[in-house]
Amino acid sequence: MSAEQLRAELAEVLAAAEGPTTTSAARIAVTERRRRCGRRAVVAEEVYRALLTLQRRGVVRRVHDEPGRHAHWELTHRRRPGRR
């Protein structure tokens, strides 16, 4: 899997999430999706690095007002339901 593919998968996971998602939850979601397709799991470092790249590109933002010590992420622009 290329780094670009991982970033695309993470963006899809965050788009489907109900709210901000931790790095670990995003990793688990991507791994579950990949296993259904017979592909290898991803590790936390890959996911964190990909999220930082997406943050630099303005695709995601780190959410600081969530409880706990884990990093939370969300897309910077959410599509509204029913709009394209």
Backbone hydrogen bonds, N-H to C=O, Kabsch-Sander energy under -0.5 kcal/mol:
donor,donor_aa,acceptor,acceptor_aa,energy
6,L,2,S,-2.0
7,R,3,A,-2.3
8,A,4,E,-2.1
9,E,5,Q,-2.5
10,L,6,L,-2.6
11,A,7,R,-2.1
12,E,8,A,-2.0
13,V,9,E,-2.4
14,L,10,L,-2.6
15,A,11,A,-2.1
16,A,12,E,-1.7
17,A,13,V,-0.8
21,T,73,W,-2.8
23,T,71,A,-1.2
26,A,22,T,-2.3
27,R,23,T,-2.3
28,I,24,S,-2.6
29,A,25,A,-2.4
30,V,26,A,-2.5
31,T,27,R,-2.6
32,E,28,I,-2.6
33,R,29,A,-2.1
34,R,30,V,-2.5
35,R,31,T,-2.6
36,R,32,E,-1.5
37,C,33,R,-0.6
37,C,34,R,-0.8
38,G,35,R,-1.4
39,R,34,R,-2.8
47,V,43,V,-1.9
48,Y,44,A,-2.9
49,R,45,E,-2.3
50,A,46,E,-2.3
51,L,47,V,-2.7
52,L,48,Y,-2.3
53,T,49,R,-1.9
54,L,50,A,-2.5
55,Q,51,L,-2.3
56,R,52,L,-2.4
57,R,53,T,-1.8
58,G,55,Q,-1.3
59,V,54,L,-2.6
60,V,54,L,-0.9
61,R,74,E,-2.7
63,V,72,H,-2.7
64,H,62,R,-0.6
72,H,63,V,-0.7
73,W,21,T,-2.6
74,E,61,R,-1.8
76,T,59,V,-2.8
77,H,59,V,-0.5
83,R,80,R,-2.1
